[in-house]
Amino acid sequence: MKTYDTRAPKKPTNLTINSDLLSKARKMNINLSATLETALAERLRTRQKELWLRENRKAIQAYNGFVEKEGVFGDDIRTF
C-alpha cells in the first residue's frame, strides 16, 4: 500500500530548524528536502499503522481468540 503519491508535485514550504544542526548538515552536503521527505514518509507509515491497529483492535482480538480456540485451516494436515 502506498503511503502517499510519490509523483505529486513538490511544494515549497517554510520551516524552522536548529541553526547548528542546519549548519552541520549543509557542511556534510546533506540534502535537506530529501532527508525530510524520507523522515516524514517513515513517520506517516508508522502513524498509519498505529491508527489501523487501533481501529481494528477488536477484530484482531476476535480472530486471535478464534484461532486459539479452533486453530487454523489445515492445522491437522500440515507437516511443518
PDB file of N, CA, C and O in Angstrom:
ATOM      1  N   MET A   1       0.842  -1.183   0.000  1.00  0.00           N
ATOM      2  CA  MET A   1       0.000   0.000   0.000  1.00  0.00           C
ATOM      3  C   MET A   1       0.887   1.246   0.000  1.00  0.00           C
ATOM      4  O   MET A   1       1.825   1.348   0.790  1.00  0.00           O
ATOM      5  N   LYS A   2       0.589   2.173  -0.876  1.00  0.00           N
ATOM      6  CA  LYS A   2       1.337   3.423  -0.918  1.00  0.00           C
ATOM      7  C   LYS A   2       0.916   4.320   0.236  1.00  0.00           C
ATOM      8  O   LYS A   2      -0.266   4.436   0.560  1.00  0.00           O
ATOM      9  N   THR A   3       1.893   4.937   0.834  1.00  0.00           N
ATOM     10  CA  THR A   3       1.626   5.863   1.929  1.00  0.00           C
ATOM     11  C   THR A   3       1.183   7.216   1.401  1.00  0.00           C
ATOM     12  O   THR A   3       0.333   7.885   1.988  1.00  0.00           O
ATOM     13  N   TYR A   4       1.781   7.607   0.272  1.00  0.00           N
ATOM     14  CA  TYR A   4       1.458   8.894  -0.339  1.00  0.00           C
ATOM     15  C   TYR A   4       1.810   8.838  -1.817  1.00  0.00           C
ATOM     16  O   TYR A   4       2.485   7.906  -2.255  1.00  0.00           O
ATOM     17  N   ASP A   5       1.367   9.810  -2.582  1.00  0.00           N
ATOM     18  CA  ASP A   5       1.622   9.860  -4.020  1.00  0.00           C
ATOM     19  C   ASP A   5       3.018  10.421  -4.269  1.00  0.00           C
ATOM     20  O   ASP A   5       3.242  11.625  -4.147  1.00  0.00           O
ATOM     21  N   THR A   6       3.948   9.548  -4.618  1.00  0.00           N
ATOM     22  CA  THR A   6       5.332   9.974  -4.837  1.00  0.00           C
ATOM     23  C   THR A   6       5.487  10.813  -6.103  1.00  0.00           C
ATOM     24  O   THR A   6       6.522  11.451  -6.294  1.00  0.00           O
ATOM     25  N   ARG A   7       4.476  10.823  -6.968  1.00  0.00           N
ATOM     26  CA  ARG A   7       4.534  11.614  -8.199  1.00  0.00           C
ATOM     27  C   ARG A   7       3.920  13.002  -8.038  1.00  0.00           C
ATOM     28  O   ARG A   7       3.954  13.805  -8.971  1.00  0.00           O
ATOM     29  N   ALA A   8       3.365  13.288  -6.875  1.00  0.00           N
ATOM     30  CA  ALA A   8       2.762  14.605  -6.649  1.00  0.00           C
ATOM     31  C   ALA A   8       3.842  15.684  -6.783  1.00  0.00           C
ATOM     32  O   ALA A   8       5.003  15.451  -6.446  1.00  0.00           O
ATOM     33  N   PRO A   9       3.456  16.855  -7.272  1.00  0.00           N
ATOM     34  CA  PRO A   9       4.456  17.915  -7.447  1.00  0.00           C
ATOM     35  C   PRO A   9       5.023  18.379  -6.110  1.00  0.00           C
ATOM     36  O   PRO A   9       4.366  18.299  -5.072  1.00  0.00           O
ATOM     37  N   LYS A  10       6.244  18.859  -6.165  1.00  0.00           N
ATOM     38  CA  LYS A  10       6.902  19.407  -4.970  1.00  0.00           C
ATOM     39  C   LYS A  10       6.274  20.766  -4.665  1.00  0.00           C
ATOM     40  O   LYS A  10       5.821  21.477  -5.563  1.00  0.00           O
ATOM     41  N   LYS A  11       6.259  21.105  -3.388  1.00  0.00           N
ATOM     42  CA  LYS A  11       5.689  22.379  -2.975  1.00  0.00           C
ATOM     43  C   LYS A  11       6.639  23.036  -1.980  1.00  0.00           C
ATOM     44  O   LYS A  11       7.007  22.416  -0.983  1.00  0.00           O
ATOM     45  N   PRO A  12       7.038  24.271  -2.230  1.00  0.00           N
ATOM     46  CA  PRO A  12       7.931  24.945  -1.293  1.00  0.00           C
ATOM     47  C   PRO A  12       7.213  25.220   0.028  1.00  0.00           C
ATOM     48  O   PRO A  12       6.009  25.475   0.058  1.00  0.00           O
ATOM     49  N   THR A  13       7.969  25.163   1.098  1.00  0.00           N
ATOM     50  CA  THR A  13       7.402  25.432   2.420  1.00  0.00           C
ATOM     51  C   THR A  13       8.459  26.053   3.316  1.00  0.00           C
ATOM     52  O   THR A  13       9.655  25.919   3.059  1.00  0.00           O
ATOM     53  N   ASN A  14       8.032  26.712   4.336  1.00  0.00           N
ATOM     54  CA  ASN A  14       8.954  27.295   5.310  1.00  0.00           C
ATOM     55  C   ASN A  14       8.906  26.480   6.588  1.00  0.00           C
ATOM     56  O   ASN A  14       7.843  26.020   7.003  1.00  0.00           O
ATOM     57  N   LEU A  15      10.059  26.305   7.207  1.00  0.00           N
ATOM     58  CA  LEU A  15      10.101  25.643   8.499  1.00  0.00           C
ATOM     59  C   LEU A  15      11.281  26.180   9.270  1.00  0.00           C
ATOM     60  O   LEU A  15      12.168  26.823   8.709  1.00  0.00           O
ATOM     61  N   THR A  16      11.285  25.913  10.553  1.00  0.00           N
ATOM     62  CA  THR A  16      12.401  26.347  11.387  1.00  0.00           C
ATOM     63  C   THR A  16      13.179  25.119  11.838  1.00  0.00           C
ATOM     64  O   THR A  16      12.621  24.038  12.029  1.00  0.00           O
ATOM     65  N   ILE A  17      14.474  25.315  12.001  1.00  0.00           N
ATOM     66  CA  ILE A  17      15.355  24.219  12.391  1.00  0.00           C
ATOM     67  C   ILE A  17      16.500  24.786  13.222  1.00  0.00           C
ATOM     68  O   ILE A  17      16.891  25.940  13.048  1.00  0.00           O
ATOM     69  N   ASN A  18      17.021  23.988  14.102  1.00  0.00           N
ATOM     70  CA  ASN A  18      18.158  24.379  14.933  1.00  0.00           C
ATOM     71  C   ASN A  18      19.295  24.828  14.013  1.00  0.00           C
ATOM     72  O   ASN A  18      19.687  24.099  13.102  1.00  0.00           O
ATOM     73  N   SER A  19      19.820  26.025  14.254  1.00  0.00           N
ATOM     74  CA  SER A  19      20.821  26.606  13.355  1.00  0.00           C
ATOM     75  C   SER A  19      22.117  25.799  13.306  1.00  0.00           C
ATOM     76  O   SER A  19      22.742  25.700  12.250  1.00  0.00           O
ATOM     77  N   ASP A  20      22.522  25.229  14.428  1.00  0.00           N
ATOM     78  CA  ASP A  20      23.744  24.420  14.441  1.00  0.00           C
ATOM     79  C   ASP A  20      23.540  23.131  13.640  1.00  0.00           C
ATOM     80  O   ASP A  20      24.420  22.705  12.892  1.00  0.00           O
ATOM     81  N   LEU A  21      22.382  22.530  13.806  1.00  0.00           N
ATOM     82  CA  LEU A  21      22.055  21.323  13.053  1.00  0.00           C
ATOM     83  C   LEU A  21      22.047  21.622  11.555  1.00  0.00           C
ATOM     84  O   LEU A  21      22.590  20.854  10.761  1.00  0.00           O
ATOM     85  N   LEU A  22      21.438  22.723  11.179  1.00  0.00           N
ATOM     86  CA  LEU A  22      21.381  23.124   9.774  1.00  0.00           C
ATOM     87  C   LEU A  22      22.781  23.359   9.217  1.00  0.00           C
ATOM     88  O   LEU A  22      23.102  22.887   8.126  1.00  0.00           O
ATOM     89  N   SER A  23      23.601  24.075   9.947  1.00  0.00           N
ATOM     90  CA  SER A  23      24.963  24.368   9.509  1.00  0.00           C
ATOM     91  C   SER A  23      25.767  23.086   9.299  1.00  0.00           C
ATOM     92  O   SER A  23      26.463  22.941   8.294  1.00  0.00           O
ATOM     93  N   LYS A  24      25.670  22.175  10.235  1.00  0.00           N
ATOM     94  CA  LYS A  24      26.424  20.922  10.128  1.00  0.00           C
ATOM     95  C   LYS A  24      25.902  20.047   8.988  1.00  0.00           C
ATOM     96  O   LYS A  24      26.683  19.395   8.296  1.00  0.00           O
ATOM     97  N   ALA A  25      24.608  20.035   8.798  1.00  0.00           N
ATOM     98  CA  ALA A  25      24.035  19.262   7.690  1.00  0.00           C
ATOM     99  C   ALA A  25      24.496  19.830   6.353  1.00  0.00           C
ATOM    100  O   ALA A  25      24.828  19.070   5.443  1.00  0.00           O
ATOM    101  N   ARG A  26      24.521  21.116   6.225  1.00  0.00           N
ATOM    102  CA  ARG A  26      24.972  21.743   4.971  1.00  0.00           C
ATOM    103  C   ARG A  26      26.448  21.453   4.713  1.00  0.00           C
ATOM    104  O   ARG A  26      26.842  21.191   3.576  1.00  0.00           O
ATOM    105  N   LYS A  27      27.272  21.501   5.780  1.00  0.00           N
ATOM    106  CA  LYS A  27      28.699  21.188   5.627  1.00  0.00           C
ATOM    107  C   LYS A  27      28.910  19.749   5.166  1.00  0.00           C
ATOM    108  O   LYS A  27      29.894  19.455   4.487  1.00  0.00           O
ATOM    109  N   MET A  28      28.010  18.866   5.523  1.00  0.00           N
ATOM    110  CA  MET A  28      28.107  17.457   5.135  1.00  0.00           C
ATOM    111  C   MET A  28      27.356  17.182   3.835  1.00  0.00           C
ATOM    112  O   MET A  28      27.198  16.026   3.440  1.00  0.00           O
ATOM    113  N   ASN A  29      26.892  18.241   3.171  1.00  0.00           N
ATOM    114  CA  ASN A  29      26.164  18.130   1.901  1.00  0.00           C
ATOM    115  C   ASN A  29      24.947  17.216   1.995  1.00  0.00           C
ATOM    116  O   ASN A  29      24.672  16.438   1.081  1.00  0.00           O
ATOM    117  N   ILE A  30      24.233  17.313   3.088  1.00  0.00           N
ATOM    118  CA  ILE A  30      23.012  16.530   3.271  1.00  0.00           C
ATOM    119  C   ILE A  30      21.864  17.261   2.581  1.00  0.00           C
ATOM    120  O   ILE A  30      21.632  18.445   2.827  1.00  0.00           O
ATOM    121  N   ASN A  31      21.156  16.554   1.724  1.00  0.00           N
ATOM    122  CA  ASN A  31      20.023  17.125   1.010  1.00  0.00           C
ATOM    123  C   ASN A  31      18.855  17.226   1.996  1.00  0.00           C
ATOM    124  O   ASN A  31      18.247  16.217   2.354  1.00  0.00           O
ATOM    125  N   LEU A  32      18.551  18.440   2.426  1.00  0.00           N
ATOM    126  CA  LEU A  32      17.528  18.649   3.447  1.00  0.00           C
ATOM    127  C   LEU A  32      16.146  18.217   2.985  1.00  0.00           C
ATOM    128  O   LEU A  32      15.407  17.585   3.740  1.00  0.00           O
ATOM    129  N   SER A  33      15.794  18.550   1.763  1.00  0.00           N
ATOM    130  CA  SER A  33      14.465  18.197   1.257  1.00  0.00           C
ATOM    131  C   SER A  33      14.283  16.691   1.199  1.00  0.00           C
ATOM    132  O   SER A  33      13.259  16.170   1.640  1.00  0.00           O
ATOM    133  N   ALA A  34      15.266  15.993   0.660  1.00  0.00           N
ATOM    134  CA  ALA A  34      15.174  14.534   0.542  1.00  0.00           C
ATOM    135  C   ALA A  34      15.156  13.879   1.922  1.00  0.00           C
ATOM    136  O   ALA A  34      14.420  12.920   2.154  1.00  0.00           O
ATOM    137  N   THR A  35      15.964  14.400   2.823  1.00  0.00           N
ATOM    138  CA  THR A  35      16.024  13.842   4.171  1.00  0.00           C
ATOM    139  C   THR A  35      14.700  14.035   4.900  1.00  0.00           C
ATOM    140  O   THR A  35      14.199  13.110   5.541  1.00  0.00           O
ATOM    141  N   LEU A  36      14.140  15.224   4.805  1.00  0.00           N
ATOM    142  CA  LEU A  36      12.854  15.492   5.440  1.00  0.00           C
ATOM    143  C   LEU A  36      11.755  14.638   4.825  1.00  0.00           C
ATOM    144  O   LEU A  36      10.917  14.093   5.542  1.00  0.00           O
ATOM    145  N   GLU A  37      11.753  14.519   3.503  1.00  0.00           N
ATOM    146  CA  GLU A  37      10.738  13.718   2.829  1.00  0.00           C
ATOM    147  C   GLU A  37      10.799  12.256   3.282  1.00  0.00           C
ATOM    148  O   GLU A  37       9.768  11.637   3.545  1.00  0.00           O
ATOM    149  N   THR A  38      11.996  11.721   3.367  1.00  0.00           N
ATOM    150  CA  THR A  38      12.179  10.337   3.819  1.00  0.00           C
ATOM    151  C   THR A  38      11.704  10.165   5.255  1.00  0.00           C
ATOM    152  O   THR A  38      10.994   9.210   5.569  1.00  0.00           O
ATOM    153  N   ALA A  39      12.095  11.088   6.123  1.00  0.00           N
ATOM    154  CA  ALA A  39      11.698  11.010   7.532  1.00  0.00           C
ATOM    155  C   ALA A  39      10.185  11.163   7.695  1.00  0.00           C
ATOM    156  O   ALA A  39       9.574  10.452   8.494  1.00  0.00           O
ATOM    157  N   LEU A  40       9.586  12.073   6.952  1.00  0.00           N
ATOM    158  CA  LEU A  40       8.136  12.271   7.036  1.00  0.00           C
ATOM    159  C   LEU A  40       7.380  11.046   6.523  1.00  0.00           C
ATOM    160  O   LEU A  40       6.366  10.654   7.101  1.00  0.00           O
ATOM    161  N   ALA A  41       7.869  10.447   5.448  1.00  0.00           N
ATOM    162  CA  ALA A  41       7.212   9.257   4.904  1.00  0.00           C
ATOM    163  C   ALA A  41       7.253   8.123   5.927  1.00  0.00           C
ATOM    164  O   ALA A  41       6.257   7.426   6.118  1.00  0.00           O
ATOM    165  N   GLU A  42       8.390   7.936   6.579  1.00  0.00           N
ATOM    166  CA  GLU A  42       8.505   6.878   7.583  1.00  0.00           C
ATOM    167  C   GLU A  42       7.594   7.166   8.775  1.00  0.00           C
ATOM    168  O   GLU A  42       6.932   6.262   9.284  1.00  0.00           O
ATOM    169  N   ARG A  43       7.561   8.401   9.212  1.00  0.00           N
ATOM    170  CA  ARG A  43       6.686   8.792  10.332  1.00  0.00           C
ATOM    171  C   ARG A  43       5.223   8.578   9.968  1.00  0.00           C
ATOM    172  O   ARG A  43       4.439   8.106  10.791  1.00  0.00           O
ATOM    173  N   LEU A  44       4.855   8.921   8.742  1.00  0.00           N
ATOM    174  CA  LEU A  44       3.488   8.739   8.266  1.00  0.00           C
ATOM    175  C   LEU A  44       3.113   7.261   8.254  1.00  0.00           C
ATOM    176  O   LEU A  44       2.025   6.890   8.693  1.00  0.00           O
ATOM    177  N   ARG A  45       4.031   6.402   7.741  1.00  0.00           N
ATOM    178  CA  ARG A  45       3.763   4.959   7.739  1.00  0.00           C
ATOM    179  C   ARG A  45       3.550   4.443   9.159  1.00  0.00           C
ATOM    180  O   ARG A  45       2.647   3.643   9.406  1.00  0.00           O
ATOM    181  N   THR A  46       4.371   4.895  10.076  1.00  0.00           N
ATOM    182  CA  THR A  46       4.248   4.466  11.475  1.00  0.00           C
ATOM    183  C   THR A  46       2.904   4.884  12.055  1.00  0.00           C
ATOM    184  O   THR A  46       2.225   4.077  12.690  1.00  0.00           O
ATOM    185  N   ARG A  47       2.514   6.137  11.844  1.00  0.00           N
ATOM    186  CA  ARG A  47       1.247   6.636  12.384  1.00  0.00           C
ATOM    187  C   ARG A  47       0.055   5.929  11.752  1.00  0.00           C
ATOM    188  O   ARG A  47      -0.916   5.615  12.441  1.00  0.00           O
ATOM    189  N   GLN A  48       0.123   5.672  10.424  1.00  0.00           N
ATOM    190  CA  GLN A  48      -0.971   4.979   9.757  1.00  0.00           C
ATOM    191  C   GLN A  48      -1.106   3.552  10.288  1.00  0.00           C
ATOM    192  O   GLN A  48      -2.218   3.058  10.473  1.00  0.00           O
ATOM    193  N   LYS A  49       0.019   2.899  10.532  1.00  0.00           N
ATOM    194  CA  LYS A  49      -0.015   1.547  11.084  1.00  0.00           C
ATOM    195  C   LYS A  49      -0.638   1.557  12.475  1.00  0.00           C
ATOM    196  O   LYS A  49      -1.485   0.718  12.782  1.00  0.00           O
ATOM    197  N   GLU A  50      -0.222   2.509  13.324  1.00  0.00           N
ATOM    198  CA  GLU A  50      -0.787   2.624  14.672  1.00  0.00           C
ATOM    199  C   GLU A  50      -2.292   2.842  14.611  1.00  0.00           C
ATOM    200  O   GLU A  50      -3.043   2.219  15.362  1.00  0.00           O
ATOM    201  N   LEU A  51      -2.735   3.722  13.721  1.00  0.00           N
ATOM    202  CA  LEU A  51      -4.150   4.020  13.578  1.00  0.00           C
ATOM    203  C   LEU A  51      -4.919   2.786  13.110  1.00  0.00           C
ATOM    204  O   LEU A  51      -5.987   2.480  13.640  1.00  0.00           O
ATOM    205  N   TRP A  52      -4.372   2.075  12.111  1.00  0.00           N
ATOM    206  CA  TRP A  52      -5.029   0.875  11.598  1.00  0.00           C
ATOM    207  C   TRP A  52      -5.159  -0.171  12.708  1.00  0.00           C
ATOM    208  O   TRP A  52      -6.217  -0.779  12.866  1.00  0.00           O
ATOM    209  N   LEU A  53      -4.093  -0.378  13.471  1.00  0.00           N
ATOM    210  CA  LEU A  53      -4.140  -1.360  14.558  1.00  0.00           C
ATOM    211  C   LEU A  53      -5.174  -0.961  15.612  1.00  0.00           C
ATOM    212  O   LEU A  53      -5.906  -1.809  16.124  1.00  0.00           O
ATOM    213  N   ARG A  54      -5.228   0.321  15.929  1.00  0.00           N
ATOM    214  CA  ARG A  54      -6.208   0.796  16.916  1.00  0.00           C
ATOM    215  C   ARG A  54      -7.632   0.610  16.402  1.00  0.00           C
ATOM    216  O   ARG A  54      -8.514   0.171  17.139  1.00  0.00           O
ATOM    217  N   GLU A  55      -7.850   0.951  15.121  1.00  0.00           N
ATOM    218  CA  GLU A  55      -9.192   0.834  14.545  1.00  0.00           C
ATOM    219  C   GLU A  55      -9.639  -0.621  14.403  1.00  0.00           C
ATOM    220  O   GLU A  55     -10.837  -0.902  14.426  1.00  0.00           O
ATOM    221  N   ASN A  56      -8.703  -1.533  14.259  1.00  0.00           N
ATOM    222  CA  ASN A  56      -9.027  -2.935  14.017  1.00  0.00           C
ATOM    223  C   ASN A  56      -8.723  -3.838  15.210  1.00  0.00           C
ATOM    224  O   ASN A  56      -8.720  -5.062  15.080  1.00  0.00           O
ATOM    225  N   ARG A  57      -8.471  -3.239  16.360  1.00  0.00           N
ATOM    226  CA  ARG A  57      -8.093  -3.980  17.559  1.00  0.00           C
ATOM    227  C   ARG A  57      -9.106  -5.053  17.924  1.00  0.00           C
ATOM    228  O   ARG A  57      -8.728  -6.188  18.217  1.00  0.00           O
ATOM    229  N   LYS A  58     -10.376  -4.712  17.911  1.00  0.00           N
ATOM    230  CA  LYS A  58     -11.406  -5.685  18.302  1.00  0.00           C
ATOM    231  C   LYS A  58     -11.461  -6.864  17.337  1.00  0.00           C
ATOM    232  O   LYS A  58     -11.576  -8.012  17.767  1.00  0.00           O
ATOM    233  N   ALA A  59     -11.382  -6.594  16.057  1.00  0.00           N
ATOM    234  CA  ALA A  59     -11.418  -7.669  15.067  1.00  0.00           C
ATOM    235  C   ALA A  59     -10.189  -8.565  15.193  1.00  0.00           C
ATOM    236  O   ALA A  59     -10.296  -9.785  15.069  1.00  0.00           O
ATOM    237  N   ILE A  60      -9.037  -7.975  15.436  1.00  0.00           N
ATOM    238  CA  ILE A  60      -7.806  -8.746  15.603  1.00  0.00           C
ATOM    239  C   ILE A  60      -7.907  -9.633  16.841  1.00  0.00           C
ATOM    240  O   ILE A  60      -7.541 -10.807  16.798  1.00  0.00           O
ATOM    241  N   GLN A  61      -8.403  -9.075  17.939  1.00  0.00           N
ATOM    242  CA  GLN A  61      -8.573  -9.853  19.163  1.00  0.00           C
ATOM    243  C   GLN A  61      -9.565 -10.993  18.954  1.00  0.00           C
ATOM    244  O   GLN A  61      -9.346 -12.106  19.432  1.00  0.00           O
ATOM    245  N   ALA A  62     -10.648 -10.718  18.244  1.00  0.00           N
ATOM    246  CA  ALA A  62     -11.653 -11.757  17.985  1.00  0.00           C
ATOM    247  C   ALA A  62     -11.051 -12.870  17.130  1.00  0.00           C
ATOM    248  O   ALA A  62     -11.267 -14.050  17.406  1.00  0.00           O
ATOM    249  N   TYR A  63     -10.310 -12.506  16.110  1.00  0.00           N
ATOM    250  CA  TYR A  63      -9.684 -13.512  15.252  1.00  0.00           C
ATOM    251  C   TYR A  63      -8.669 -14.344  16.036  1.00  0.00           C
ATOM    252  O   TYR A  63      -8.645 -15.570  15.926  1.00  0.00           O
ATOM    253  N   ASN A  64      -7.841 -13.677  16.819  1.00  0.00           N
ATOM    254  CA  ASN A  64      -6.850 -14.403  17.617  1.00  0.00           C
ATOM    255  C   ASN A  64      -7.522 -15.349  18.603  1.00  0.00           C
ATOM    256  O   ASN A  64      -7.034 -16.458  18.825  1.00  0.00           O
ATOM    257  N   GLY A  65      -8.625 -14.931  19.193  1.00  0.00           N
ATOM    258  CA  GLY A  65      -9.379 -15.797  20.092  1.00  0.00           C
ATOM    259  C   GLY A  65      -9.934 -17.010  19.368  1.00  0.00           C
ATOM    260  O   GLY A  65      -9.896 -18.126  19.887  1.00  0.00           O
ATOM    261  N   PHE A  66     -10.449 -16.788  18.171  1.00  0.00           N
ATOM    262  CA  PHE A  66     -10.973 -17.890  17.364  1.00  0.00           C
ATOM    263  C   PHE A  66      -9.871 -18.888  17.025  1.00  0.00           C
ATOM    264  O   PHE A  66     -10.063 -20.097  17.156  1.00  0.00           O
ATOM    265  N   VAL A  67      -8.719 -18.386  16.590  1.00  0.00           N
ATOM    266  CA  VAL A  67      -7.601 -19.261  16.232  1.00  0.00           C
ATOM    267  C   VAL A  67      -7.114 -20.031  17.454  1.00  0.00           C
ATOM    268  O   VAL A  67      -6.787 -21.214  17.360  1.00  0.00           O
ATOM    269  N   GLU A  68      -7.068 -19.362  18.588  1.00  0.00           N
ATOM    270  CA  GLU A  68      -6.639 -20.037  19.813  1.00  0.00           C
ATOM    271  C   GLU A  68      -7.586 -21.182  20.168  1.00  0.00           C
ATOM    272  O   GLU A  68      -7.154 -22.246  20.612  1.00  0.00           O
ATOM    273  N   LYS A  69      -8.859 -20.951  19.971  1.00  0.00           N
ATOM    274  CA  LYS A  69      -9.863 -21.955  20.327  1.00  0.00           C
ATOM    275  C   LYS A  69      -9.998 -23.041  19.258  1.00  0.00           C
ATOM    276  O   LYS A  69     -10.046 -24.229  19.578  1.00  0.00           O
ATOM    277  N   GLU A  70     -10.059 -22.629  17.978  1.00  0.00           N
ATOM    278  CA  GLU A  70     -10.369 -23.544  16.885  1.00  0.00           C
ATOM    279  C   GLU A  70      -9.164 -23.951  16.038  1.00  0.00           C
ATOM    280  O   GLU A  70      -9.228 -24.939  15.306  1.00  0.00           O
ATOM    281  N   GLY A  71      -8.072 -23.201  16.133  1.00  0.00           N
ATOM    282  CA  GLY A  71      -6.930 -23.453  15.259  1.00  0.00           C
ATOM    283  C   GLY A  71      -7.159 -22.802  13.916  1.00  0.00           C
ATOM    284  O   GLY A  71      -8.129 -22.067  13.728  1.00  0.00           O
ATOM    285  N   VAL A  72      -6.264 -23.072  12.979  1.00  0.00           N
ATOM    286  CA  VAL A  72      -6.405 -22.514  11.632  1.00  0.00           C
ATOM    287  C   VAL A  72      -6.608 -23.635  10.638  1.00  0.00           C
ATOM    288  O   VAL A  72      -6.249 -24.787  10.884  1.00  0.00           O
ATOM    289  N   PHE A  73      -7.192 -23.274   9.510  1.00  0.00           N
ATOM    290  CA  PHE A  73      -7.467 -24.268   8.473  1.00  0.00           C
ATOM    291  C   PHE A  73      -6.189 -24.997   8.098  1.00  0.00           C
ATOM    292  O   PHE A  73      -5.167 -24.365   7.831  1.00  0.00           O
ATOM    293  N   GLY A  74      -6.238 -26.283   8.076  1.00  0.00           N
ATOM    294  CA  GLY A  74      -5.102 -27.087   7.658  1.00  0.00           C
ATOM    295  C   GLY A  74      -4.155 -27.485   8.773  1.00  0.00           C
ATOM    296  O   GLY A  74      -3.165 -28.169   8.513  1.00  0.00           O
ATOM    297  N   ASP A  75      -4.421 -27.083  10.002  1.00  0.00           N
ATOM    298  CA  ASP A  75      -3.538 -27.452  11.107  1.00  0.00           C
ATOM    299  C   ASP A  75      -3.327 -28.962  11.182  1.00  0.00           C
ATOM    300  O   ASP A  75      -2.227 -29.434  11.471  1.00  0.00           O
ATOM    301  N   ASP A  76      -4.384 -29.702  10.920  1.00  0.00           N
ATOM    302  CA  ASP A  76      -4.310 -31.149  11.085  1.00  0.00           C
ATOM    303  C   ASP A  76      -3.631 -31.857   9.903  1.00  0.00           C
ATOM    304  O   ASP A  76      -3.347 -33.052   9.997  1.00  0.00           O
ATOM    305  N   ILE A  77      -3.368 -31.160   8.807  1.00  0.00           N
ATOM    306  CA  ILE A  77      -2.753 -31.818   7.654  1.00  0.00           C
ATOM    307  C   ILE A  77      -1.351 -31.313   7.314  1.00  0.00           C
ATOM    308  O   ILE A  77      -0.627 -31.959   6.556  1.00  0.00           O
ATOM    309  N   ARG A  78      -0.969 -30.177   7.864  1.00  0.00           N
ATOM    310  CA  ARG A  78       0.361 -29.672   7.504  1.00  0.00           C
ATOM    311  C   ARG A  78       1.441 -30.484   8.212  1.00  0.00           C
ATOM    312  O   ARG A  78       1.218 -31.068   9.273  1.00  0.00           O
ATOM    313  N   THR A  79       2.620 -30.502   7.590  1.00  0.00           N
ATOM    314  CA  THR A  79       3.708 -31.336   8.105  1.00  0.00           C
ATOM    315  C   THR A  79       4.872 -30.500   8.642  1.00  0.00           C
ATOM    316  O   THR A  79       5.948 -31.047   8.882  1.00  0.00           O
ATOM    317  N   PHE A  80       4.694 -29.235   8.832  1.00  0.00           N
ATOM    318  CA  PHE A  80       5.783 -28.409   9.371  1.00  0.00           C
ATOM    319  C   PHE A  80       5.395 -27.785  10.683  1.00  0.00           C
ATOM    320  O   PHE A  80       6.189 -27.059  11.281  1.00  0.00           O
TER     321      PHE A  80
END
